[in-house]
Structures are given as structure tokens and as C-alpha cells.
Amino acid sequence: MTVLIIGGSGFLGSELVRQAASAGTPVAATFATRPSNIPRVAWHALDLRDPDCIEAFVAEVKPRVVVNAASGGADWAVTADGPVRVAMATARHGSHLVHVSSDAVFSGTHVHYDESSLPDPITPYGAAKAAAETGVRLVHPRAAVARTSLIIGDRRSQHVALVHDLAAGTRSGALFTDDIRCPVHITDLAAALLEIASRDLSGVHHLAGPDAVSRHQLGVLIAQRDGLDATQLPAGLRAHSAQPGALDVRLDSRTTQSRLRTTLRGAHQFLTAGTSSRLAPR
């Protein structure tokens, strides 16, 4: 069973590639700028803006399953249109598709969102991710859409890197106390995505941790885990800033979690000093 990871050189994509390759699965992966150095992986350059290239590539690789972990931020051609092109190609060639989406598809108006909640984005990025979800499910009805939240790991995680920079005083800014999310550890997330892929699950899934924490609380937990001085982390209110986006978005992952063998740990568990970053079995 060949697994194709689109966006395989990114933070999440690299972990997906690593776990799949470690399990002995034949892996192909794509990159936009340069490949990673993970061994035993076939790397390919792929432009998600080019439908002919995507079609020819999927036809050549013939993957059993595809996990699309690529994102171009608010670039509509990559983040919204690209996944639909991938879905069309994978549907034509009979590949199962798992598309990674985001809690940015929600406005925060209702705070708690389960898998049945309808997207109501308020940012360009959220709108692009919501459009991708709709398009993917329309052209590939058996595809899985997996929404996640803040992805935490080592310093390759932008959230962890920010905490380190703020603690060292090398970056300005603040960690908001009114910006609430449900972080997930990258190893848990990648394992859950690969489980969904291997079991041919379809529909919408939520893959976030059970702990709702503010970005400042998250920063304190990261600082404590990494031996940083948490008192150096500046706090602020997102409501008083010019930054757009939802304030309080809590993905309810209980329904998805009940179907998975992979445990999605909460931030208080996976950021406890001395806790292993390996998967916690159910």
C-alpha cells in the first residue's frame, strides 16, 4: 500500500512521512521548495496550482491512500483550489483521500464545535480552508476531512518557536489570554491521520486535544517543559489587538476519538515535563 503525503516537507507532513516510513509502508511525498532528508522516501516536486501536473503525478504514483497536509496560508489557489484538484485526481484513480483542515473554519461564535458544525470563517485563511472542505467532499464523497487545532511538538512548531523567542527577548509580541484553542501533539495527530487513511474512514473528523487552553497558558506549559522562564512571556488580549480571527474555538473531538485507537492527548498531558512525546496507546 503506497501512501502519498502531499506537503511532506512541512512540519506535519514530515511527521506523517516519518511515521509511515518507520512502519515499513512504501511512501511517496511531495514538496513545494525542497525535500526533507527522510530516508526510504520517494520525493517529488508538486505545484498544487497546476491541475495537469497533479493529474499526471497521481496517475504515475498510483497511491492507495493520499494525505493532503499542504497549506498555502491565505493563498486561495493553493489552500482552496489545490485540495479540490487533488480530490478530483484521487477520485478518478481510486485513491482514498484524507484532507487536513483547520479550526480556522469557525468564527468562535458558538465556542464548542463538533463534527456536525457548519463552517462560518471570518478570515481569508479560514475561508480558503472552508472552501477546500466543501470542494473536496463534493468531488470525492468518500474522502475524509480532518480538522485540527494548534499543532505542538519541538521548535519546528511555530507556536513553540514563538515561546522560545519571546522568553529570550528576541521577538516582540504577546501571548493572548483570551485566545482559546485545543492543541494537539504532532505525533498523536500524524498517527490519527494515518489511522483514518489506513481504515478508509470518510466524512468529517475532529483531531484536537481535550484541553482548552489560552495561547498564554499554552506558552507557560511549553516554557515549563523546555526549562524556560515563563515569567518572561508577555501576556495580552487579542480583543485589544489588530489581529483578525476567532477568539474562542474549541474543537470537540470526542466522537472521532471514540472511533480511533490513537489517543489524542491534551496539552496538560503532553507538555508535562518528562512526558514522552511518543504515542500514548489506548
Secondary structure in CASP SS format (residue, H / E / C, confidence):
PFRMAT SS
TARGET T0000
AUTHOR 0000-0000-0000
METHOD secondary structure of the structure
MODEL  1
M C 1.00
T C 1.00
V E 1.00
L E 1.00
I E 1.00
I E 1.00
G C 1.00
G C 1.00
S C 1.00
G C 1.00
F H 1.00
L H 1.00
G H 1.00
S H 1.00
E H 1.00
L H 1.00
V H 1.00
R H 1.00
Q H 1.00
A H 1.00
A H 1.00
S H 1.00
A C 1.00
G C 1.00
T C 1.00
P C 1.00
V E 1.00
A E 1.00
A E 1.00
T E 1.00
F E 1.00
A C 1.00
T C 1.00
R C 1.00
P C 1.00
S C 1.00
N C 1.00
I C 1.00
P C 1.00
R C 1.00
V E 1.00
A E 1.00
W E 1.00
H E 1.00
A E 1.00
L C 1.00
D C 1.00
L C 1.00
R C 1.00
D C 1.00
P H 1.00
D H 1.00
C H 1.00
I H 1.00
E H 1.00
A H 1.00
F H 1.00
V H 1.00
A H 1.00
E H 1.00
V H 1.00
K C 1.00
P C 1.00
R C 1.00
V E 1.00
V E 1.00
V E 1.00
N E 1.00
A C 1.00
A C 1.00
S C 1.00
G C 1.00
G C 1.00
A C 1.00
D C 1.00
W H 1.00
A H 1.00
V H 1.00
T H 1.00
A H 1.00
D H 1.00
G H 1.00
P H 1.00
V H 1.00
R H 1.00
V H 1.00
A H 1.00
M H 1.00
A H 1.00
T H 1.00
A H 1.00
R H 1.00
H C 1.00
G C 1.00
S C 1.00
H E 1.00
L E 1.00
V E 1.00
H E 1.00
V E 1.00
S E 1.00
S E 1.00
D H 1.00
A H 1.00
V H 1.00
F C 1.00
S C 1.00
G C 1.00
T C 1.00
H C 1.00
V C 1.00
H E 1.00
Y E 1.00
D C 1.00
E C 1.00
S C 1.00
S C 1.00
L C 1.00
P C 1.00
D C 1.00
P C 1.00
I C 1.00
T C 1.00
P H 1.00
Y H 1.00
G H 1.00
A H 1.00
A H 1.00
K H 1.00
A H 1.00
A H 1.00
A H 1.00
E H 1.00
T H 1.00
G H 1.00
V H 1.00
R H 1.00
L H 1.00
V H 1.00
H C 1.00
P C 1.00
R C 1.00
A C 1.00
A E 1.00
V E 1.00
A E 1.00
R E 1.00
T E 1.00
S C 1.00
L C 1.00
I E 1.00
I E 1.00
G C 1.00
D C 1.00
R C 1.00
R C 1.00
S C 1.00
Q H 1.00
H H 1.00
V H 1.00
A H 1.00
L H 1.00
V H 1.00
H H 1.00
D H 1.00
L H 1.00
A H 1.00
A H 1.00
G C 1.00
T C 1.00
R C 1.00
S C 1.00
G C 1.00
A C 1.00
L E 1.00
F E 1.00
T C 1.00
D C 1.00
D C 1.00
I E 1.00
R E 1.00
C C 1.00
P C 1.00
V E 1.00
H E 1.00
I H 1.00
T H 1.00
D H 1.00
L H 1.00
A H 1.00
A H 1.00
A H 1.00
L H 1.00
L H 1.00
E H 1.00
I H 1.00
A H 1.00
S H 1.00
R C 1.00
D C 1.00
L C 1.00
S C 1.00
G E 1.00
V E 1.00
H E 1.00
H E 1.00
L E 1.00
A C 1.00
G C 1.00
P C 1.00
D C 1.00
A C 1.00
V E 1.00
S E 1.00
R H 1.00
H H 1.00
Q H 1.00
L H 1.00
G H 1.00
V H 1.00
L H 1.00
I H 1.00
A H 1.00
Q H 1.00
R H 1.00
D H 1.00
G C 1.00
L C 1.00
D C 1.00
A H 1.00
T H 1.00
Q H 1.00
L C 1.00
P C 1.00
A E 1.00
G E 1.00
L C 1.00
R H 1.00
A H 1.00
H H 1.00
S C 1.00
A C 1.00
Q C 1.00
P C 1.00
G C 1.00
A C 1.00
L C 1.00
D E 1.00
V C 1.00
R E 1.00
L E 1.00
D C 1.00
S C 1.00
R H 1.00
T H 1.00
T H 1.00
Q H 1.00
S H 1.00
R H 1.00
L C 1.00
R C 1.00
T E 1.00
T C 1.00
L C 1.00
R C 1.00
G C 1.00
A H 1.00
H H 1.00
Q H 1.00
F H 1.00
L C 1.00
T C 1.00
A C 1.00
G C 1.00
T C 1.00
S C 1.00
S C 1.00
R C 1.00
L C 1.00
A C 1.00
P E 1.00
R C 1.00
END
